Structures are given as structure tokens and as C-alpha cells.
């Protein structure tokens, strides 16, 4: 086919189809060439051909020097660009070798965290070898990148005031100890002692602790300040040996008998009271404006009596209580000053001297789950405390002015009940104040919660006469009425005045709860009159004597055994054994070895109990038929009150000196006998919540 047209000269020009095809092909070829060229240029411009490199290697936690690390430090590796994570991890080396885990902050920062605390005073070399790739496949082809660091050694004292060996020190001088690093203020404060003993107020500023005497020092006296090896830095390292500073002072009576929280204590509740106990009754009008708190914490002053459950006793109003109007700041050292001028009630000529002391708050407890609970008097009065399973972050949970003798907590860690001076109180975490469940005509003891927290079982006495009123179920936050479960067997009155050592014997004292409730809340066991163990239906109220008596420790419910586990004696027999009390039917024996005092049952139904005579040691009896094995040894410490962890693989317990005396701390040990360690320097009744 062909076409024609008129040319510019007015003549017609004929164009053939072959000519048109050649021109079209030429144009298309040029377009293809241009596109190819553009693709080549785009590829050269957009595809990254630059190999990756290491920009820096740093420590996550240093001791003031980039090449001196704390023993709990991570190692950060910064790359020049985004890298293939698995490739980078494969080219990471640390010598000496350390097991750990990798994490990433974005695609350029690799973080290596050791699984365990690094050994102190050890040099390490970190190497990133060549050969790792970036995300585009480019391979690092330079030499290896290395970083060398060493870990810190034990903490030491950098300086002190007065200096070691100083003489003619003024009697009103404060004592300051400066360490070479930040310290754990709770454990280090508890590890500091002064001889001769003097009341001190403790305050921390960075690595320096100031110890200010609340009264002037004695004249012409040599004072020795000792920091024991129980002190630890924030990484958990202790001094290699006790730190000792000595100095000599220059030569030359209504009073406060106790303060709460005690001077120098740590872990006090942020919503607690501040109290000053006098050795006589106090005129309330004389103390209204005598209390100063620093940092400022406005509040109200009142005069109260120390609670008592001794029938017929009316204690004098000898306690000045300062109640802050708002919660105190957590982890803060407060200084309290009681000015001169408190007057004795009925004798205004007797005026007390002032007093100054300090304490440090803990953190408010949002939940008690996975916490080890225990009773401790470290802030002056025995109260309920909580700590992490490794012993850190100990803080006070209750705020009683009389000894807390017993407690219980729901499994979700929210509802708490406790007994103090014949009253049972309850609260939920975060609530403004506890509710007193005890009516005015009764004394209540040994609380045990129903699993869902809807009620609590208590032993009750008549307030006027002290007569035994048995065991009761008290409703919590409901319209139901309290009802008696068993007519006898309540603990005695007088818990607030007792001077008996609750740890002297391996069996419970008079106010330790031994009752238990099934996991479905249907049935309870209590110790009735004459020590008889009674099984009670909480719905129908039907009670039956089990034929067992005198449990040697708290009874527990076991889901595996579907019954209550108790070390007790069957009627007519002489020796106790470990028994299972089912929901119905007679008890049957559980332990082939016979068990021992304060038997505790694990979730898997293994047992722990106290073996031995003069010195008791925690003994573990597995459920696979193997023979029981003691988990502790040695003649110097005797064990008390074993209790299993939620997983059943660890036992927490109390230790005391074998010769007798106060608690030597709360300890933990694996059921294989490994990893014996102290969690707290004091305390009783440990319980590890799930």
C-alpha cells in the first residue's frame, strides 16, 4: 500500500510503506537504548555496594570509665548501616567466653546481654570478626574490630569524715562514708554499725552516706564505724573484707523510748505513719506543733495508745503519731525532728527532750504476685513485708503499731488480711486504709482467707472474759452475717504482750494460723478444742472430727492429693505422721518416712519438713519413692518454717542460731540441695506467692 501528498512546491510526493517501517524501527531502537541507559544509571545509583563496618563497641553500664564495666553490663555494637542480624551475631566473639543473649535496637545496634553476672576484676576482649553482611548482601572485608574492658573489683571506701584515726573530734560531728561507687542503700545501711552504739540518722547522696548522731557523742571516747561484708553495691558485689574507721572524740531526764520507722531503717511504707513511743503518757495538747519532717510532708499529729489484747488492760496514751496527709515519695530518705516540749499527761513540769532520726521509704506494692512475703520488725514493729524472690526490693506492706502475728494473701496478690493485738484487718492493695473485721466484743486471731477473698476464717475470744468462742467465718464486703464454724480451739489472748520467741520451737506458736481451705472454697480444716483437727463444710456448716490432733505446722490443701495435708497424730497413737484429709472419708497416710514438724506440700505433692532433733534441717521428700534428703547441713544454724515456691522447685525457710535467739534470716534452697542463699537478714513466716 502507498500514499501520496502535495509537496511544498505544489507537486505531489509519493511515500511508500517500506520507508515508513524503516523510520519507525529506527525511532523504537533509539527509545529502547535510552531506556536501557536509564536502567543502568538507576541500578548504579540505587543499589548499595558499600560494605558494612563497626562504628563502635560500648558498655551498657560503666563505672565511670568507658573501659571499666559493672558486673551486670550489656555490650552494645553499633554498625555503620543496617546489617543481617544472624550474620552479625555469628561474627561476635568475647574472651573469656560468656554465655548470653542477643537483642537488637533497630537494625544497626546489636546488644549482647550475659546470662549471669560477670566475674569481678576480669579483663574481657570483644571482637567483631570480618565477614558479616549488610541487608543487601555486602560483606565486611576489613580486619576485625576489637574492644577491651575490665570489670570492677569489690567496693571500697574512698574517704571518710572523720578520717580514720582522727582525734579530738567534736561530739556533735556527723559521720560521712564515701564509697567508690553507688551502693544498695538498704543492705549497705543495714551493714553499718557504730561501737559504742549510738543512734544515727542515715541519709544517702550518691555514693555517700551521712550518719548524723541524734544526740551528741560521748566525750573522750573511741568510736569504731564498721561496714560489714553484708554491704553490696548496686551490682551485688560486697567488700572483700569489713571496712573499719575509728576516731576519738574530744575530752572534757519523759523520754522517747522508740521511734517508728526506726532510725536508719529502709523500706518503710509510703502511706504509713510516723510514731514516737514515750515511756509515759503524753499530753496531746503539748505535741500538736512539735513534729518536723524533711523533705516537707504535711500531716496531722495525734496521741494514741499502743493496741493491746490483754483483757482488762488499758494502755496509757503514750504514742505520738504523725500521719502525713499524702503518700511519701518512694525511695526517699526522710528526716523527722521532734522538738523539745512534749509534756507528761497530768504533770506538765515533766518535759521530754527532742529527738531527730531518719528512715528511707520503699516502693508501694502494686501487686504481691511472685513475691516472698514475711514478717519483720526491721522498722521497729513486726509487720508484713514483701520482697522479690532474689531478696531485693524489700518493702513494708502493713502499718501496725502492735506486732502483726499472722497474715494471709489471695493468690492474685491483691487482698491482704492480718492479725494484730487481737484484731483482724483486711485491705486491697491501693486502698486508703485497712478495714477492721473484729467487732467490739471480740478478739480475733490466726486469719485464713477463702481462696476467692470473699471471707476469712478467724479464731475468736470474748473481749471481756477471754472465753474461747471457737472458729468463725467472717464475710468481706458482703451483707452476709458472721457464723461460727467450730465452738472451741481459738488461740489465746495476750498476743500483744507476749515475750515468747516464736522460733524457739520447730512447731507453730499460739497465734500462727494452722487452718486451711480447699481450692474450691467448699471445705476447711481447723484445730478445735483439745487440738482436734475438725473438717468443716463452709456451705452447710457441717463439722466432723477427723480423728487427728495437734498439727505440728500449718495444714495445706493439695490439688494432687485432693485433700488437706497435715503432720499430726492420730487419736490413740503416740507419734505424728503426714496425713491426707480428703473432703469426705477418713484420713490416710501420705509419707512413707513419717515426715516431721512443719510439713509443707509442693504443687506436685512433694514434701518438705524439719528433720533432726537438737538442730533441725529442711528435709525434702520427693513423690517418686526416693528416700528423703536434708537440704541443709551444719551444726550452727537450725531451720524453721519451710514453704515451697509456686513451681515447687525451691524451699524458702527461716534459720536461727542453733543455740537459740532471733531469726538469722530467710533463706532459699533448691529441692536438689543446690543454690543455698540468704534472701533477708531477718524475718519469720515466709510465703512465696504465685
Order of alpha helices (4+ residues) and beta strands (2+ residues): beta-beta-alpha-beta-beta-beta-beta-alpha-beta-beta-beta-beta-beta-beta-beta-beta-alpha-beta-beta-beta-beta-beta-beta-beta-beta-beta-beta-beta-beta-beta-beta-beta-beta-beta-beta-beta-beta-beta-beta-beta-beta-beta-beta-beta-beta-beta-beta-beta-beta-beta-beta-beta-beta-beta-beta-beta-beta-beta-beta-beta
